[in-house]
Amino acid sequence: MSLRTRGAVASALLVLAAGCSSGGGDVEVDGPSLGADDAAACDRLVAALPDTLAEQDRRTVTPADAPGAAWGDPAITLTCGVDVPKGFDEFSSCEVANGVGWYVDPATIDDQSADVTLTAVGYRPIVRVEVPADYRPSGSAAVIAELAGPVRRSLELVKPCH
């Protein structure tokens, strides 16, 4: 085999291997700037998060010290220390799973083809999880059920969301 042929074969194998790898590389988590107390709470939460979520493997995030995590491809992403979502007020209801209330924008609850954002507004710091439509309908329920334990153990409950 000539050197040129070997190079073409090696290039083809690299392309093939890249296409077969799971995860598609690091997931960028655009975390907010946090005070010391919130940063410590988010670090506890991230350390307590599972290696798999809704049957999806955990992925590497960038930056490495981001207050969040990701699983699967497309990525389910969790970000700790976010603001209260637009649309949430004292009259909003939450989906409760294993004792943790998650606010969901009412416009996305019934649209199973839409990505869904779930926010644990009753805890400090606030946690947001973005679930791509690919995992709906059962994936979003699995996500909040599986994340309830780490959220309850790592963060401070300020006001339950029902």
N, CA and C of each residue as an Amber inpcrd file, in Angstrom:
protein
   486
   0.8540000  -1.1620000   0.0000000   0.0000000   0.0000000   0.0000000
   0.9030000   1.2290000   0.0000000   0.5930000   2.1670000  -0.8900000
   1.4020000   3.3820000  -0.9820000   1.1480000   4.2850000   0.2170000
   2.0470000   5.2210000   0.4220000   1.9010000   6.1820000   1.5200000
   0.6240000   7.0030000   1.3560000   0.3120000   7.3880000   0.0960000
  -0.9060000   8.1610000  -0.1660000  -2.1530000   7.3470000   0.1750000
  -2.1700000   6.0640000  -0.1970000  -3.3150000   5.2060000   0.0900000
  -3.4790000   5.0140000   1.5930000  -2.3340000   4.8100000   2.2950000
  -2.4000000   4.6610000   3.7420000  -2.9840000   5.9190000   4.3870000
  -2.5850000   7.0740000   3.8880000  -3.1020000   8.3400000   4.4210000
  -4.5980000   8.4590000   4.1970000  -5.0620000   8.0770000   3.0150000
  -6.5000000   8.1510000   2.7170000  -7.2770000   7.1880000   3.5960000
  -6.7310000   5.9690000   3.7990000  -7.3960000   4.9870000   4.6560000
  -7.4340000   5.4980000   6.0940000  -6.3220000   6.0570000   6.5800000
  -6.2830000   6.5820000   7.9430000  -7.2860000   7.7210000   8.1070000
  -7.3680000   8.6080000   7.1050000  -8.3260000   9.7130000   7.1790000
  -9.7570000   9.1950000   7.2120000 -10.0450000   8.2030000   6.3920000
 -11.3900000   7.6370000   6.3580000 -11.7400000   6.9820000   7.6950000
 -10.7700000   6.2800000   8.2880000 -11.0190000   5.6470000   9.5820000
 -11.2610000   6.6920000  10.6720000 -10.5250000   7.8000000  10.6370000
 -10.7380000   8.8520000  11.6240000 -12.1280000   9.4620000  11.4890000
 -12.5600000   9.6950000  10.2600000 -13.8940000  10.2430000  10.0260000
 -14.9490000   9.2640000  10.5170000 -14.7620000   7.9770000  10.2030000
 -15.6990000   6.9540000  10.6310000 -15.7460000   6.8650000  12.1520000
 -14.5890000   6.8710000  12.8000000 -14.5400000   6.7970000  14.2560000
 -15.2060000   8.0110000  14.8870000 -14.9840000   9.1670000  14.3320000
 -15.6020000  10.3770000  14.8720000 -17.1160000  10.3070000  14.7370000
 -17.5940000   9.7480000  13.6370000 -19.0280000   9.6310000  13.4380000
 -19.6720000   8.6350000  14.3810000 -18.8990000   7.6620000  14.8710000
 -19.4410000   6.6400000  15.7560000 -19.3160000   6.9850000  17.2290000
 -18.5220000   7.9720000  17.5560000 -18.3350000   8.2770000  18.9720000
 -19.6010000   8.8700000  19.5440000 -19.8800000   8.5230000  20.7970000
 -21.0680000   9.0720000  21.4320000 -20.7170000  10.3660000  22.1290000
 -21.6890000  11.2080000  22.2810000 -21.4930000  12.4210000  23.0370000
 -21.1750000  13.6240000  22.2080000 -20.5250000  13.4800000  21.0660000
 -20.2750000  14.6000000  20.1830000 -19.4010000  15.6940000  20.7740000
 -18.5320000  15.3890000  21.7510000 -17.6540000  16.3900000  22.3220000
 -18.2370000  17.0310000  23.5720000 -17.5020000  18.0170000  24.0600000
 -17.9240000  18.7120000  25.2770000 -19.1960000  19.5120000  25.0390000
 -19.9690000  19.6500000  26.0910000 -21.1890000  20.4540000  26.0550000
 -20.8910000  21.7550000  26.7870000 -21.1640000  22.8790000  26.1330000
 -20.9290000  24.1660000  26.7690000 -22.0670000  24.4800000  27.7260000
 -21.6990000  24.7860000  28.9630000 -22.6700000  25.1950000  29.9740000
 -22.3590000  26.6490000  30.2950000 -23.2590000  27.5140000  29.9060000
 -23.0820000  28.9450000  30.1230000 -23.6320000  29.3010000  31.4930000
 -22.7990000  29.0860000  32.5040000 -23.2310000  29.3130000  33.8730000
 -23.1380000  30.7670000  34.2750000 -23.9960000  31.1590000  35.1820000
 -23.9960000  32.5340000  35.6690000 -22.8220000  32.7810000  36.6120000
 -22.5550000  34.0390000  36.8690000 -21.5720000  34.4170000  37.8730000
 -22.2270000  34.2390000  39.2350000 -21.5600000  33.4990000  40.1250000
 -22.1630000  33.1510000  41.4100000 -21.3560000  33.6910000  42.5710000
 -22.0570000  34.0270000  43.6510000 -21.3990000  34.3690000  44.9000000
 -20.8260000  33.1130000  45.5350000 -20.0480000  33.2700000  46.5840000
 -19.3600000  32.1380000  47.2110000 -20.3260000  31.0760000  47.7250000
 -21.4060000  31.4810000  48.3960000 -22.3570000  30.5060000  48.9440000
 -23.0690000  29.7260000  47.8480000 -23.5400000  30.4430000  46.8100000
 -24.2120000  29.7660000  45.7000000 -23.2380000  28.8620000  44.9410000
 -22.0170000  29.3230000  44.7530000 -21.0140000  28.5050000  44.0520000
 -20.7490000  27.2140000  44.8300000 -20.6410000  27.3060000  46.1450000
 -20.4020000  26.1120000  46.9620000 -21.5900000  25.1490000  46.8720000
 -22.8110000  25.6800000  46.9220000 -24.0020000  24.8310000  46.8090000
 -24.0580000  24.1640000  45.4330000 -23.7630000  24.9200000  44.3860000
 -23.7640000  24.3430000  43.0310000 -22.6820000  23.2780000  42.8890000
 -21.5130000  23.5140000  43.4790000 -20.4520000  22.4970000  43.4390000
 -20.9150000  21.2060000  44.1160000 -21.6160000  21.3390000  45.2630000
 -22.1500000  20.1490000  45.9430000 -23.1450000  19.4140000  45.0550000
 -24.0150000  20.1940000  44.3950000 -25.0070000  19.5810000  43.5220000
 -24.3350000  18.8490000  42.3580000 -23.4230000  19.5080000  41.6780000
 -22.7630000  18.8990000  40.5220000 -22.0360000  17.6140000  40.9370000
 -21.3990000  17.6270000  42.0950000 -20.7030000  16.4330000  42.5720000
 -21.6700000  15.2950000  42.8880000 -22.9070000  15.6260000  43.2610000
 -23.9000000  14.6170000  43.6350000 -24.7120000  14.0880000  42.4570000
 -24.5400000  14.6680000  41.2800000 -25.3520000  14.2770000  40.1270000
 -24.9710000  12.8820000  39.6300000 -25.9440000  12.1740000  39.0620000
 -25.6930000  10.7980000  38.6100000 -24.8720000  10.7310000  37.3250000
 -24.2420000   9.5680000  37.1210000 -23.4800000   9.3250000  35.8900000
 -24.3970000   9.0870000  34.7000000 -25.6170000   8.6140000  34.9790000
 -26.6120000   8.4570000  33.9180000 -27.8870000   9.1570000  34.3610000
 -28.5800000   9.7140000  33.3950000 -29.8340000  10.4200000  33.6480000
 -30.7810000  10.0810000  32.5060000 -31.9590000   9.5760000  32.8340000
 -32.9310000   9.1630000  31.8150000 -32.2680000   8.2280000  30.8010000
 -31.4460000   7.3200000  31.3380000 -30.7230000   6.3130000  30.5460000
 -29.6890000   6.9130000  29.5960000 -29.2580000   8.1370000  29.8460000
 -28.2520000   8.8100000  29.0220000 -26.9820000   8.9940000  29.8500000
 -25.8320000   8.7350000  29.2280000 -24.5550000   8.8730000  29.9180000
 -24.1570000  10.3290000  30.0860000 -23.5000000  10.5870000  31.2010000
 -23.0140000  11.9360000  31.4910000 -21.8990000  12.2950000  30.5210000
 -21.8740000  13.5640000  30.1370000 -20.8800000  14.0840000  29.1970000
 -20.0020000  15.1150000  29.8830000 -18.8860000  15.3860000  29.2760000
 -17.9670000  16.4020000  29.7660000 -18.5080000  17.7690000  29.3830000
 -18.4220000  18.7200000  30.3260000 -18.8790000  20.0720000  30.0410000
 -17.6870000  21.0250000  29.9760000 -17.9310000  22.1240000  29.2940000
 -16.9420000  23.1840000  29.2260000 -17.6090000  24.4850000  29.6060000
 -17.0010000  25.3300000  30.3910000 -15.7190000  25.1090000  31.0530000
 -15.8280000  23.9950000  32.0920000 -14.6920000  23.4240000  32.4380000
 -14.6710000  22.2790000  33.3480000 -15.2600000  22.6100000  34.7100000
 -15.1910000  23.8640000  35.1290000 -15.7180000  24.2520000  36.4390000
 -17.1150000  24.8760000  36.3450000 -17.7920000  24.6370000  35.2420000
 -19.1420000  25.1900000  35.0540000 -20.0770000  24.6690000  36.1330000
 -21.0300000  25.4840000  36.5700000 -21.9950000  25.0270000  37.5660000
 -23.1160000  24.2250000  36.9130000 -22.7470000  23.1330000  36.2790000
 -23.7470000  22.3490000  35.5770000 -23.2090000  21.0270000  35.0890000
 -24.0690000  20.3210000  34.3640000 -23.7420000  19.0000000  33.8490000
 -24.5730000  18.7400000  32.6010000 -24.2090000  17.6710000  31.8930000
 -24.9360000  17.2990000  30.6780000 -24.9260000  15.7860000  30.5190000
 -25.9780000  15.2930000  29.8710000 -26.1180000  13.8690000  29.5910000
 -26.6950000  13.6990000  28.1920000 -26.2550000  12.6580000  27.4860000
 -26.8580000  12.2690000  26.2180000 -26.4880000  13.1420000  25.0400000
 -27.0160000  12.7320000  23.8720000 -26.7940000  13.4530000  22.6190000
 -28.0570000  13.3120000  21.7790000 -28.8660000  14.3620000  21.6450000
 -28.6310000  15.7340000  22.0640000 -28.5990000  15.8330000  23.5920000
 -27.8980000  16.8420000  24.0710000 -27.6220000  16.9470000  25.4990000
 -28.8010000  17.4440000  26.3190000 -29.0490000  16.7250000  27.3970000
 -29.8910000  17.2120000  28.4800000 -28.9300000  18.0190000  29.3440000
 -29.2230000  19.2940000  29.5900000 -28.2850000  20.1120000  30.3500000
 -28.9040000  20.6360000  31.6350000 -28.0940000  20.6670000  32.6610000
 -28.4770000  21.2260000  33.9470000 -27.5530000  22.4030000  34.2310000
 -28.1470000  23.5200000  34.6470000 -27.3690000  24.6900000  35.0330000
 -27.8440000  25.1330000  36.4050000 -26.9150000  25.3310000  37.3150000
 -27.2080000  25.7400000  38.6810000 -26.9130000  27.2250000  38.8400000
 -27.7820000  27.9180000  39.5940000 -27.5550000  29.3300000  39.8740000
 -28.2000000  30.2720000  38.8870000 -29.2720000  29.8230000  38.2380000
 -29.9480000  30.6460000  37.2290000 -30.9870000  31.5610000  37.8830000
 -31.5340000  32.4650000  37.0950000 -32.5920000  33.3680000  37.5550000
 -33.9540000  32.6850000  37.4820000 -34.9200000  33.2860000  38.1540000
 -36.3060000  32.8290000  38.0620000 -36.7350000  32.9670000  36.5980000
 -37.3660000  31.9440000  36.0260000 -37.7410000  32.0280000  34.6100000
 -38.8510000  33.0480000  34.3520000 -38.8290000  33.6180000  33.1530000
 -39.9180000  34.5060000  32.7390000 -41.2020000  33.7040000  32.7670000
 -42.2540000  34.3480000  33.1850000 -43.5510000  33.6740000  33.2300000
 -43.8720000  33.0750000  34.5790000 -42.8820000  32.9010000  35.4460000
 -43.1510000  32.3260000  36.7570000 -43.5600000  33.4270000  37.7290000
 -44.6450000  33.1730000  38.4610000 -45.0630000  34.0920000  39.5200000
 -45.6960000  33.2830000  40.6410000 -46.2250000  33.9600000  41.6650000
 -46.7660000  33.2580000  42.8350000 -47.9910000  32.4100000  42.5100000
 -48.5790000  32.5870000  41.3260000 -49.7490000  31.8110000  40.9340000
 -49.4000000  30.6250000  40.0380000 -48.1410000  30.5050000  39.6710000
 -47.7020000  29.4240000  38.7880000 -47.7320000  28.0890000  39.5190000
 -48.0110000  27.0440000  38.7680000 -47.9780000  25.7060000  39.3530000
 -46.7010000  24.9990000  38.9040000 -46.3840000  23.9410000  39.6210000
 -45.1800000  23.1780000  39.3230000 -45.5080000  21.7020000  39.1720000
 -44.6840000  21.0120000  38.4300000 -44.7340000  19.5530000  38.3440000
 -43.8770000  19.0530000  39.5010000 -44.4340000  18.2260000  40.3680000
 -43.6950000  17.7460000  41.5260000 -43.2850000  16.3000000  41.2930000
 -41.9970000  16.0380000  41.4870000 -41.4640000  14.6870000  41.3580000
 -40.5630000  14.4090000  42.5540000 -40.8870000  13.3770000  43.3010000
 -40.1040000  12.9830000  44.4710000 -39.8510000  14.1430000  45.4220000
 -40.8750000  14.9700000  45.6060000 -40.8120000  16.0460000  46.5680000
 -40.2110000  17.3550000  46.0880000 -39.7860000  17.4260000  44.8430000
 -39.2070000  18.6640000  44.3000000 -40.1440000  19.2090000  43.2250000
 -40.5090000  20.4960000  43.3680000 -41.3620000  21.1470000  42.3880000
 -40.5440000  21.7910000  41.2800000 -40.9790000  21.5690000  40.0480000
 -40.2950000  22.1030000  38.8590000 -41.2930000  22.9260000  38.0570000
 -40.9560000  24.1780000  37.8270000 -41.7860000  25.0290000  36.9830000
 -41.5090000  24.6870000  35.5260000 -42.5880000  24.5470000  34.7680000
 -42.5040000  24.3000000  33.3310000 -43.3750000  25.3410000  32.6430000
 -42.8330000  25.9920000  31.6310000 -43.6200000  26.9660000  30.8700000
 -44.8670000  26.2480000  30.3440000 -46.0550000  26.7550000  30.6800000
 -47.2910000  26.0830000  30.2570000 -47.3900000  25.8640000  28.7470000
 -46.7500000  26.7020000  27.9700000 -46.8110000  26.5630000  26.5120000
 -46.1040000  25.3060000  26.0200000 -45.1670000  24.7560000  26.8220000
 -44.4270000  23.5800000  26.3690000 -44.8760000  22.2810000  27.0170000
 -45.7600000  22.3590000  27.9910000 -46.1740000  21.1350000  28.6910000
 -46.8500000  20.1450000  27.7460000 -47.8020000  20.5910000  26.9580000
 -48.5610000  19.6840000  26.0990000 -47.9430000  19.4650000  24.7320000
 -47.0120000  20.3150000  24.3130000 -46.3890000  20.1790000  22.9940000
 -45.2030000  19.2190000  23.0850000 -45.4570000  17.9420000  22.8240000
 -44.4300000  16.9190000  22.9490000 -43.3220000  17.0390000  21.9080000
 -43.4990000  17.9100000  20.9160000 -42.4520000  18.1080000  19.9100000
 -41.5200000  19.2570000  20.2860000 -41.7860000  19.9040000  21.4240000
 -40.9800000  21.0560000  21.8440000 -39.9480000  20.6510000  22.8910000
 -38.7980000  21.3230000  22.8520000 -37.8450000  21.1960000  23.9410000
 -38.5360000  21.7390000  25.1870000 -38.1640000  21.2220000  26.3400000
 -38.7980000  21.6770000  27.5780000 -37.7310000  22.1160000  28.5810000
 -38.0210000  23.2130000  29.2650000 -37.1410000  23.7040000  30.3240000
 -37.8720000  23.5500000  31.6440000 -37.2220000  22.8890000  32.5950000
 -37.7750000  22.6360000  33.9180000 -36.9030000  23.3830000  34.9200000
 -37.5250000  24.1140000  35.8390000 -36.7590000  24.9430000  36.7630000
 -37.2220000  24.6960000  38.1930000 -36.2840000  24.3240000  39.0570000
 -36.5700000  24.1110000  40.4750000 -36.5040000  25.4690000  41.1670000
 -37.6030000  26.2250000  41.0660000 -37.6450000  27.6100000  41.5380000
 -37.7080000  27.7260000  43.0570000 -38.0600000  26.6690000  43.7540000
 -38.1880000  26.7280000  45.2010000 -36.8780000  26.5600000  45.9440000
 -35.8240000  26.2670000  45.2380000 -34.5240000  26.0190000  45.8510000
 -33.5630000  27.1550000  45.5530000 -32.5830000  27.3020000  46.4310000
 -31.5170000  28.2890000  46.2220000 -30.2000000  27.5700000  46.3010000
 -29.3600000  27.7430000  45.3190000 -29.6060000  28.4370000  44.0640000
 -30.6180000  27.6890000  43.1970000 -31.2050000  28.4270000  42.2710000
 -32.2070000  27.8650000  41.3630000 -31.5100000  27.0010000  40.3100000
 -32.1410000  25.8820000  39.9800000 -31.5940000  24.9370000  39.0040000
 -32.5100000  24.8640000  37.7950000 -31.9030000  24.9000000  36.5960000
 -32.6540000  24.7740000  35.3460000 -32.1500000  23.5340000  34.6100000
 -33.0960000  22.7550000  34.0750000 -32.7590000  21.5880000  33.2650000
 -33.4540000  21.7420000  31.9220000 -32.6800000  21.6140000  30.8610000
 -33.2270000  21.7040000  29.5040000 -33.2140000  20.3120000  28.8950000
 -34.4160000  19.8650000  28.4990000 -34.5910000  18.5250000  27.9520000
 -35.0260000  18.6510000  26.4940000 -34.1940000  18.1670000  25.5580000
 -34.5840000  18.2060000  24.1470000 -35.8340000  17.3720000  23.8810000
 -36.5960000  17.7770000  22.9020000 -37.8370000  17.0890000  22.5400000
 -37.6180000  15.6100000  22.2360000 -36.4090000  15.2390000  21.8000000
 -36.1030000  13.8420000  21.4920000 -36.3980000  12.9100000  22.6640000
 -36.3630000  13.4210000  23.8870000 -36.5470000  12.5900000  25.0720000
 -37.9780000  12.6130000  25.6090000 -38.8510000  13.3570000  24.9640000
 -40.2150000  13.4630000  25.4500000 -41.0580000  12.3350000  24.8850000
 -42.1060000  11.9030000  25.5650000 -42.6770000  12.4810000  26.7550000
 -42.0780000  11.9370000  28.0530000 -41.5850000  10.7030000  28.0610000
 -41.1790000  10.0970000  29.3320000 -39.8630000  10.6350000  29.8730000
 -39.0110000  11.1560000  29.0160000 -37.6960000  11.6140000  29.4470000
 -37.7300000  12.7530000  30.4370000 -38.6190000  13.7170000  30.2320000
 -38.6530000  14.8520000  31.1560000 -39.1180000  14.4130000  32.5400000
 -40.0540000  13.4730000  32.6130000 -40.5010000  12.9600000  33.9110000
 -39.3770000  12.1850000  34.5980000 -38.6490000  11.3820000  33.8440000
 -37.5240000  10.6290000  34.4090000 -36.4490000  11.5820000  34.9170000
 -36.1830000  12.6310000  34.1620000 -35.1480000  13.5920000  34.5340000
 -35.4510000  14.2260000  35.8850000 -36.6530000  14.7600000  36.0510000
 -36.9420000  15.4550000  37.3140000 -37.0490000  14.4760000  38.4810000
 -37.5070000  13.2710000  38.2230000 -37.5700000  12.2660000  39.2980000
 -36.1640000  11.8800000  39.7480000 -35.2560000  11.6920000  38.7980000
 -33.8970000  11.2710000  39.1200000 -33.0610000  12.3950000  39.7230000
 -33.3800000  13.6420000  39.4020000 -32.6190000  14.7720000  39.9400000
 -33.1310000  15.2460000  41.2980000 -34.3010000  14.8000000  41.7080000
 -34.8990000  15.2760000  42.9550000 -33.9920000  15.0260000  44.1590000
 -33.4410000  13.8480000  44.2800000 -32.5840000  13.5160000  45.4250000
 -31.3720000  14.4340000  45.5280000 -30.5730000  14.5580000  44.4580000
 -29.4310000  15.4640000  44.5410000 -29.8170000  16.9170000  44.8200000
 -30.9370000  17.3750000  44.2630000 -31.3830000  18.7500000  44.5200000
 -31.7400000  18.9080000  45.9990000 -32.5290000  17.9940000  46.5370000
 -32.9430000  18.0930000  47.9470000 -31.7540000  18.0330000  48.9000000
 -30.7830000  17.1640000  48.5960000 -29.6320000  16.9880000  49.4870000
 -28.6100000  18.1170000  49.3750000 -28.5240000  18.7820000  48.2400000
 -27.4440000  19.7360000  47.9940000 -27.8380000  21.2000000  48.1270000
 -29.1240000  21.5040000  47.9420000 -29.5580000  22.8870000  47.8950000
 -30.5280000  23.2050000  49.0240000 -30.7370000  24.4890000  49.2630000
 -31.6320000  24.9340000  50.3260000 -33.0440000  25.1550000  49.7820000
 -34.0290000  24.5010000  50.4230000 -35.4200000  24.7260000  50.0700000
 -35.8470000  26.0520000  50.6820000 -36.2820000  26.9870000  49.8380000
 -36.7000000  28.2960000  50.2900000 -38.2170000  28.3500000  50.3940000
 -38.8880000  27.9080000  49.3420000 -40.3460000  27.8870000  49.3210000
 -40.7950000  26.8040000  48.3520000 -41.5280000  25.8150000  48.8530000
 -41.9850000  24.7480000  47.9570000 -42.8300000  25.2950000  46.8010000
 -42.6600000  24.6990000  45.6610000 -43.4490000  25.0380000  44.4840000
 -44.3570000  23.8520000  44.1970000 -45.6780000  24.0780000  44.2410000
 -46.6470000  22.9770000  44.0480000 -47.3790000  23.1230000  42.7450000
